[in-house]
Amino acid sequence: MNPAASQRAVPTPDGAAFLQIRHIVKKFDEVFAVDDVSLDIAQGEIFALLGSSGCGKSTLLRMLAGFETPTSGQIVLGGQDIVGLAPYDRPINMMFQSYALFPHLNVWDNIAFGLRRDGMSKPDIAQRVDEMLEMVQLKAYAKRKPHQLSGGQQQRVALARSLAKRPRLLLLDEPLGALDAKLRQRTQLELVHIIQRVGVTCVMVTHDQEEAMTMATRIGVMSEGKILQIGRPDEIYETPNCRFVADFIGTVNLFKGRVSVDEPDHVVIDGPECRHYVSHGITGTQGMEVDLAVRPEKMALQPAAPLATARASAAEDGCNQVQGVVTDMAYLGSLTTYHVRLASGLVIKVTQTNAARHAGDPVVSGDTVWVWWNGTDTVVLTR
């Protein structure tokens, strides 16, 4: 379960979003790095900007921090337009992917650095640093230098330093990108719990789908300077609004077809692989060419003969089915992924839990199989 998504963000007292980004544009020469982006972020939310390299997510984050000036648009934080403020005048802190720890300072002094620069008294600095060390569970490492710490410990020092000044907005630039895969998975939840404990609003940038899905309250998927979809992790995954989002988030099977029947409660789409029965309407689309997305775990497969008999009336029970040949298999412990080549040449993926595999008659490469899925599990994507 996503711990961030399970906790509802708190709106500002007047009902307005805590962070409002309005029609932000950033051009470098004639290239739009960020192209007319608008979004609202609630107080206490962890919002992830997700996209591939060069999509504009880091440029947008740098404009929030004040390191880049928008070509046009407005950024309002807690009711104040901050576009004209210098980075050091903004109640914002940013944690960089490299952590940017001072190698000649120990952990305690790294966390205290910004507080000293702001002129805080020594007793207050000591109290604040001790609070931060307690929060990130590094009190025993206070006198160590960065090179004496693990990657995960360095990441927590950088987070403690970012939070020590009690910013109203915390920006995270690929916060776990420097960690190895196993440590990154463990650190995701630690980071979320610390941010929630402090209660700070957070905007993070990542190219890692799992990181965004695990940590964020909501996700904004970016491509070519635009935000294509905003939603909770489950909304983005289960109901993508376009082919790019469906293909970028997780693994998906994509079909093409033309709407032949358009009813309020269902549509029928004819494609080169099969006739698709979709158990929800998309009115006004008859004759339209569309894409269809089906996640591999929503599909099932069995040897051809039993399924052909048992599910001959696919249209009547709202089930879609297609025949193909297993070309590859990947055993992943709890799951097996089957690659199935259809008559059209399209190769689809079907994921089954190994508890559901048929021990008496296992499917192997070269077998002819039927693949089926429910019409409720198909997402129709208009082009």
N, C-alpha and C positions, 0 to 999 in steps of 0.2 A: 504493500500500500504506500502511496505517495504521502509522506507526512506533511508536506507543505500544502498539498491540495486538500487535505482533510481539515485544515484550519482556515476558516473564512477570513479574508482580509477585511479590515475595518475602514469604512469610508470616513471622510472628513466630516465634521459636525454639520456643515451646510449641505452635505450630500454630494459635493463636487469631488472629483478624483484628487488624490494627494499629489500625483504627478500627471500633468497634462502636456502632451506633445501635440502641437497643432501645425500641420502642413509644413513639416521640416524638410528643407531641401539643402543638399550640400553638393556643389559642383566643383570638380577639379578640371580646369580648362573647360572643355565641352562635355565632359563625362559626368553623369549623374551618379555619384556614389550613394546618396540617399535621395529618394525621389518621392516627395510629397507624402511623408509618413505622418500619420496621426494615431495616437493611442492614449488611453487613460489607464493609470495604475493606481490602485487603492493603497491606503496606508497599511503597512504591515505585510504587503504582498511580496512574494518572491516571483519575479517575472523574468522569463528566459527569452532572449533573442537567439533563435536557432537558425543556422544556415551554413552553407559551405563557404570556403574561403573566397573573399572578394564580393560577398553579397551586400555589404554595407553595414553589417551589425556592429563592428568595432568602431567604425566612423560615427555611428549614432551614439555609441557609448561615450566616445571622446567628446562629442558635442555636449552631452549631459555633464561631463566633468569640466568642461570649459577649455579643453585642449585644442578643440577645433571650433571655429565660428560658423554658424549656419549661413548659407547663402540667403535663405529666407525662412520664415516660420517663427514659431514661439514655443518656449519651454517654460511652463509655470509649475513651480514647486511650492506647495502649501499656500497657494494664492499669490505668490510673488513671481513675476517674470524675471528669470535669471540669465537670459541670453547676454545681457550687457555686463554681467559680473565676471570678474577675474576668477580663475580656479580657486585661489586661496580665500576668496570672499564667499564662496558657496558652501553651504552646510552639507558638503558631499565629500566622501572619501572613496578612493578607488584602489582595489587590490589587483596588482598586475600578475600576469601569468608567471613571470620570472621571480615574483615575490619581492624583488628589489630590496632585500635586506642588506644592511651595512655589514660587510664582512669583518671590520675591525671592532665592531661593537658586540657586546654579549646580548642575550635575549632580553634582559631587563632594560638595557639602554636602547635597544632597537624600539621597544614598545614606548619608551619614555620620550623618544626623540621629538615627535610632533608636539607633545605637551610642553616640553621645555621651550621649543621655538615659539609657542603661543604665550609664554610668560607665566604659566601656571606655577603656583608656589610648590616648594619641595615637598611639604607634607601631603598636599593634594596629589602631586605626581606619584608619590610612593603609594598612596591609597589606591589610586586609579590603576597603576600598573599591577599591583597585587591582585586587584579585582579581576583584571584581564587574565593574568596568569592562572588564577583559580578557575576561571571560566573555561579556558582552553586546556586545563589540566597539565600545565607545564611549570608549576612552581619549583619542582626539583631540578629544572633545567635553566633557571634564571641566569646563572653565571656562565653558561656555555656560549660559544661562538656559533654562528650559523653552520660552519663546515663540520661541526661536531654533532649535528642533528640529522635525523632522517628526513626524507622529502616530505612526509606527512607532518612531521614536527615543524619544519620550516614553514609549511603552509599555514599551520595554526598560529605561528608567531606573526606572520604577515596579516592574518585575519585579526589577531588581537591588536596589532598596531593600527589597523584600519578602524577598529571599533573604539579605540581608547579615547578618541576625541568626540565620541558620541554623535556621529553624523546623523542627519535626518534621512539621508539616502546613501546606501552602500552600493558601489558599482564593482562587479567582479568580471574581470577579463580572462576568459578561459581558466577559471580558478583551479582546476584539477589537471590541466593539460600537461604539467611537468611530472605527474606521478605515473607509475606503471599501472597496468590495467587492474590488478587485484587490489592494490592500495587505493586506487581511485574509487572503486566500488564501495569500499569500507568508509572512505572519507566523505562520500556524498552525504550520508545521513548524519554524520558528526557535524558537518558544516551547516546543514539545515537546522539541526537542533540548537546550535549556538546562535544562529541568526534569529530563530523564533524566541529564544530565551531573552535576547536583547530587545526584540520587538522592532527592529529597524526595517524600513522598506528597502528592498533589494532589487536591482536590475543586473542580471548576469548575461554574459555572452558566451555561447558555446557552439561548437560544430558537432558535439557528441549528443546523439538522440537520447541515449539512455540517461545521460547526465541531466538533460533538460526534463525528461519524463519523471525522473526520480526526485529532483529537487524543486521544481517550479510549481507554483500555484496555477499559473497560466503560462502559455507559450505563444510567442509570435514567430511564425515561420517566415524567413526573409529570402528573397531571391532578386538579384539585379536591382537592389536599392529599394524594393517595395516589400511591404508586409502583405503576404498572401492570405494568411489566416491567423486568427487569434482565438484561443480557447483553452480549456482545461486539457491536461494530457490525454485523458480518455476521449474527449471530443475530437481532438486533433487526429488521434489514431483511428477511432471507430467511424468518424464521419468527416473525412477530408473533403475539402471543397473544390479541389482541382487535381489534375493528374500529378503535378509536381509535388504537392504535399503528400499525396498518397504514396508516391514512389520514394520520397525522401525519408518519411517516418516508417521505420521498420521494413519488413519484407511484404511485398504485395504482388498478386497476379493481376495483370491488366489485360482486359479484352476490349475489342472494338465492336461496334454494331450500330444498327439503325432502329429507332423506335417504330414498331409496326402496330402496336396496340397501346392506347393511352387512356386508361380508366382512372377514376379518383383513387381507387384502392390498390391498383397494380398497373404495371406496364409490362409489355412483352418486347424484347429487343432481339432482332435477328442478327447473328454474327457468323463469321466463317467457321467457328468451332461448334456452335450449338445455338439453339433458341433459348434465350435467357428469360426466366420468369422472375420478376422483381416484385416483392410483396409490399410495395408502397408506391404511391403515385407521384409523378413529376409532371403536372398538368401543362398542357400547351406545348408538348414536345413531339407529337406524332410526326414521323418523317425525319426527325433530327438525328444527325450522327452524334454518338456519345461514346465515352469510355466507361468501362465498368471495372471496379476494383473489388477484389475478394482476397482477404488475408489467408495465408496458407493454413493457419490453425482452424479456420472456419470450414475447411474442406475435409472430406474423408475418402478413403479408397478401399476397394475390395477386388478380389479376382473377378474377371468379367462375367462368368456364367451365373454365379449366385445373385449378383446385383442386377443383371439384365432381367432375371425372372422376378425378383422381389420389388424392383422399382420401375416397372415398365410404364407406369402412368405418372411420370414425373410432373406433368402439367397439372394433374388433378390435386396433388398434395403440395404444390408450391416448391417442388424440389428441382434443381438443375442437375443435369448429369452429362458427362462426356466421356468418351472412350479414348484410351491412349496406351502408350508403352512406357514402362519404367526404364529410364536410361541411366540414372545414377541414384545412389542412396548415400545418406550421411547419418551414421549412428552417433548421437550426441548424448548418450547416457539416458536421460529421462525422455528424450525425444528422438524420433527419426524423421529426417526430411527426405521425401521422395521427389525426384525430378521426373516428370511425366511428359513425353512428347505426344502432342495431339496430331490428328490427321492433317491439320493445316500447317504443321511445322512449328507451331507455338509450343514452347516448353513452360509448363507451370510447376509450381512447388506445392507440395502437400505435406503438412507437418502433423504427425500423430504422436501422442504419448505412447511410450513403450508398454504401458499397462494395457493399452487398447489394441496392441498388435495381436494378430491371430497366430498363437503359438503352433497350432496344428497344421496350418497351411500358410507359412509366412510368404509375403510378397518379396520377390527378388528381382534384380536387374534383368531386363528382357521380358518380364511378364506383361501380358495385356491386362489392363485393369479398367474399372469404371471409377471415375471420380465424381463425387456429388457434393452439393452444398445447398443450403436453404435460401430461398429468395429473400428472406429478411436480412441475410448476411451480405448481400450485394449492394455496393454503393454506386449510384449512377453519377457520373461526372460529365456535365455538359462542357462542350469545347468552346 
